[in-house]
Amino acid sequence: MKPSRRTRRHGARDERGVALVLVLGAIAVMTVLLTEFQDENAAEVSSAFAERDALRAEYLARSAVNLSRLLIAAEPTMRQGLGIFFIGRSPPQVPIWEFADRILGAFNDGDGTAEFARLTGTDPSRGKNLGLSGGRFDVALLDEDSKLNVNLAARGDSISQIRLASELLALTAGDQYTPLFEQRDRDDQFTDRFTLCSSLIEWADPSELAFNCDPKSWATGGGAARSTKDAFYQLLKTPYRRKNAAYDSLEELHLVRGMGDDFWSTFVDPDPDNPKKRVVTVWGKTEAAVNVNTANAQTLWAVVCSYAKPQTPTCTDVAEIQKFLMAVTLVRGFTSGAPLFGNAADFIKTMKGQGMFGPLLSALGIKPIEFTAEAELAKLISTESKVFSIYADGVVPSYQRKTRVRIHAVVDFRGAPPPAFGGPGAYPSPSGSVASGALAPAPAASGAVGAFGAPGGASAVGPGGIGAAFAPNPGGTVIYFRIE
């Protein structure tokens, strides 16, 4: 039976709009695919831009590190120019690293160049190869020799460890720190002052014998009759072994018993954004003497109190401690980083209320300090730094974001020869040719024997050969390098 005309019309009406539905579905699918493709493409482009900017920022930071090394290497030459003001004695080290960001501004962006122009009264635009475009660097330098060096314990002898223990006990002696030692630490243990001090020393001490930080035990020879180190770290939920070797980085201190975040922020690094406030270091000169011309107030207080007579108010009374810290900070602000002490004796006289600056401290309310062993205290004091930390940030601005890469480099200038600027023939390049005007190594003495036994300090394998890699670098030796 044939369908009626009405039935055929109704079926035709049901089929109308199918093409439109198919077209809309195809458009929706294409829209999704196109959106996904666009998102992937935008992500890849953004990733490529980020990688590009990160690489640029890294090399800006590397440039800042190299410029800082050159600045520090030039300090002895600048110091010689001050000899006319110190007749009869050697001029002290000039802490030019305190002003590195302004001095190196000539090589930075427009703001840095303007700051350098205000500092020197010169016009950097008249120079060549100065300034930056498309980025900048931020640099901060500090001398590690102005900190308490816990790696003094790695020397292994009782005298060095007693010196370090005296500093650590003085650093933690204030009554304001007592609540820290009355609560459980991160390992659910009670860690008193002596235990924390002993743990810091025993981690770096190569011996398997425990060190007692209690001064009463030192009378028998600095803890010579020691017991075997305990198995504290092996009994933790996640056990590990005590290192019994020198610290390689500051972060390694977190592994020591009792060194939780509260102890870290109190005794190690109070302000992570300002490395100059850091109190402790694992880098520094072998003798670990503190540079009193550049040490911060808290470090100086620890050095002074390590050999102050018992019950000295400056070392025990909270109000007197705050007064000492404020006075030192105030004096440092007045001097703008200028060195105050020529040697350890000058510093000790000042703390005793004598010498040139002793009356100034007395006028600020600091009572003269009496010491138990001035000769031993003098061994903790230095007025020259040789190991430096360079914190260099490369910054590349972009659309709605800013890429920043930080490099922390520690450079050792012990044994580094002074830089010499020469003409043709001054410095051999790796290809054997000569780079005019480059940094030249210090000339060898007549008859000296160089690397591999070559006379006159020359390398047995020719200019720019393997022997040149063993020659002292005027820019110091990098002993720690980290990119963040």
Secondary structure in CASP SS format (residue, H / E / C, confidence):
PFRMAT SS
TARGET T0000
AUTHOR 0000-0000-0000
METHOD secondary structure of the structure
MODEL  1
M C 1.00
K C 1.00
P C 1.00
S C 1.00
R H 1.00
R H 1.00
T H 1.00
R H 1.00
R H 1.00
H H 1.00
G H 1.00
A H 1.00
R H 1.00
D H 1.00
E H 1.00
R C 1.00
G C 1.00
V H 1.00
A H 1.00
L H 1.00
V H 1.00
L H 1.00
V H 1.00
L H 1.00
G H 1.00
A H 1.00
I H 1.00
A H 1.00
V H 1.00
M H 1.00
T H 1.00
V H 1.00
L H 1.00
L H 1.00
T H 1.00
E H 1.00
F H 1.00
Q H 1.00
D H 1.00
E H 1.00
N H 1.00
A H 1.00
A H 1.00
E H 1.00
V H 1.00
S H 1.00
S H 1.00
A H 1.00
F H 1.00
A H 1.00
E H 1.00
R H 1.00
D H 1.00
A H 1.00
L H 1.00
R H 1.00
A H 1.00
E H 1.00
Y H 1.00
L H 1.00
A H 1.00
R H 1.00
S H 1.00
A H 1.00
V H 1.00
N H 1.00
L H 1.00
S H 1.00
R H 1.00
L H 1.00
L H 1.00
I H 1.00
A H 1.00
A C 1.00
E H 1.00
P H 1.00
T H 1.00
M H 1.00
R H 1.00
Q H 1.00
G C 1.00
L C 1.00
G H 1.00
I H 1.00
F H 1.00
F C 1.00
I C 1.00
G C 1.00
R C 1.00
S C 1.00
P C 1.00
P C 1.00
Q C 1.00
V C 1.00
P C 1.00
I H 1.00
W H 1.00
E H 1.00
F H 1.00
A H 1.00
D H 1.00
R H 1.00
I H 1.00
L H 1.00
G H 1.00
A H 1.00
F H 1.00
N C 1.00
D C 1.00
G H 1.00
D H 1.00
G H 1.00
T H 1.00
A H 1.00
E H 1.00
F H 1.00
A H 1.00
R H 1.00
L H 1.00
T H 1.00
G C 1.00
T C 1.00
D C 1.00
P H 1.00
S H 1.00
R H 1.00
G C 1.00
K C 1.00
N C 1.00
L C 1.00
G C 1.00
L C 1.00
S C 1.00
G C 1.00
G C 1.00
R E 1.00
F E 1.00
D E 1.00
V E 1.00
A E 1.00
L E 1.00
L E 1.00
D E 1.00
E H 1.00
D H 1.00
S H 1.00
K C 1.00
L E 1.00
N E 1.00
V H 1.00
N H 1.00
L H 1.00
A H 1.00
A H 1.00
R H 1.00
G C 1.00
D C 1.00
S H 1.00
I H 1.00
S H 1.00
Q H 1.00
I H 1.00
R H 1.00
L H 1.00
A H 1.00
S H 1.00
E H 1.00
L H 1.00
L H 1.00
A H 1.00
L H 1.00
T C 1.00
A C 1.00
G C 1.00
D H 1.00
Q H 1.00
Y H 1.00
T H 1.00
P H 1.00
L H 1.00
F H 1.00
E C 1.00
Q C 1.00
R E 1.00
D C 1.00
R C 1.00
D C 1.00
D C 1.00
Q C 1.00
F E 1.00
T C 1.00
D C 1.00
R H 1.00
F H 1.00
T H 1.00
L H 1.00
C H 1.00
S H 1.00
S H 1.00
L H 1.00
I H 1.00
E H 1.00
W H 1.00
A H 1.00
D C 1.00
P C 1.00
S C 1.00
E C 1.00
L E 1.00
A C 1.00
F C 1.00
N C 1.00
C C 1.00
D C 1.00
P H 1.00
K H 1.00
S H 1.00
W H 1.00
A H 1.00
T H 1.00
G C 1.00
G C 1.00
G C 1.00
A C 1.00
A C 1.00
R C 1.00
S C 1.00
T E 1.00
K C 1.00
D C 1.00
A C 1.00
F C 1.00
Y H 1.00
Q H 1.00
L H 1.00
L C 1.00
K C 1.00
T C 1.00
P C 1.00
Y C 1.00
R C 1.00
R C 1.00
K C 1.00
N C 1.00
A C 1.00
A C 1.00
Y C 1.00
D C 1.00
S C 1.00
L H 1.00
E H 1.00
E H 1.00
L H 1.00
H H 1.00
L H 1.00
V C 1.00
R C 1.00
G C 1.00
M C 1.00
G C 1.00
D H 1.00
D H 1.00
F H 1.00
W H 1.00
S H 1.00
T H 1.00
F H 1.00
V H 1.00
D C 1.00
P C 1.00
D C 1.00
P C 1.00
D C 1.00
N C 1.00
P H 1.00
K H 1.00
K H 1.00
R C 1.00
V C 1.00
V E 1.00
T E 1.00
V C 1.00
W C 1.00
G C 1.00
K C 1.00
T C 1.00
E C 1.00
A C 1.00
A C 1.00
V E 1.00
N E 1.00
V C 1.00
N C 1.00
T C 1.00
A C 1.00
N C 1.00
A H 1.00
Q H 1.00
T H 1.00
L H 1.00
W H 1.00
A H 1.00
V H 1.00
V H 1.00
C H 1.00
S H 1.00
Y C 1.00
A E 1.00
K C 1.00
P C 1.00
Q C 1.00
T C 1.00
P H 1.00
T H 1.00
C H 1.00
T H 1.00
D C 1.00
V H 1.00
A H 1.00
E H 1.00
I H 1.00
Q H 1.00
K H 1.00
F H 1.00
L H 1.00
M H 1.00
A H 1.00
V H 1.00
T H 1.00
L H 1.00
V H 1.00
R H 1.00
G H 1.00
F H 1.00
T H 1.00
S C 1.00
G C 1.00
A C 1.00
P C 1.00
L C 1.00
F C 1.00
G C 1.00
N C 1.00
A H 1.00
A H 1.00
D H 1.00
F H 1.00
I H 1.00
K H 1.00
T H 1.00
M H 1.00
K C 1.00
G C 1.00
Q C 1.00
G C 1.00
M C 1.00
F C 1.00
G H 1.00
P H 1.00
L H 1.00
L H 1.00
S H 1.00
A H 1.00
L C 1.00
G C 1.00
I C 1.00
K C 1.00
P C 1.00
I C 1.00
E C 1.00
F E 1.00
T C 1.00
A C 1.00
E H 1.00
A H 1.00
E H 1.00
L H 1.00
A H 1.00
K C 1.00
L C 1.00
I E 1.00
S E 1.00
T C 1.00
E C 1.00
S C 1.00
K C 1.00
V E 1.00
F E 1.00
S E 1.00
I E 1.00
Y E 1.00
A E 1.00
D E 1.00
G E 1.00
V E 1.00
V E 1.00
P E 1.00
S E 1.00
Y C 1.00
Q C 1.00
R E 1.00
K E 1.00
T E 1.00
R E 1.00
V E 1.00
R E 1.00
I E 1.00
H E 1.00
A E 1.00
V E 1.00
V E 1.00
D E 1.00
F C 1.00
R C 1.00
G C 1.00
A C 1.00
P C 1.00
P C 1.00
P C 1.00
A E 1.00
F E 1.00
G C 1.00
G C 1.00
P C 1.00
G C 1.00
A C 1.00
Y C 1.00
P E 1.00
S C 1.00
P C 1.00
S C 1.00
G C 1.00
S C 1.00
V E 1.00
A C 1.00
S C 1.00
G C 1.00
A C 1.00
L E 1.00
A E 1.00
P C 1.00
A C 1.00
P C 1.00
A C 1.00
A C 1.00
S C 1.00
G C 1.00
A C 1.00
V E 1.00
G C 1.00
A H 1.00
F H 1.00
G H 1.00
A C 1.00
P E 1.00
G C 1.00
G C 1.00
A C 1.00
S C 1.00
A C 1.00
V C 1.00
G C 1.00
P C 1.00
G C 1.00
G C 1.00
I H 1.00
G H 1.00
A H 1.00
A H 1.00
F C 1.00
A C 1.00
P C 1.00
N C 1.00
P C 1.00
G C 1.00
G C 1.00
T E 1.00
V E 1.00
I E 1.00
Y E 1.00
F E 1.00
R E 1.00
I E 1.00
E C 1.00
END
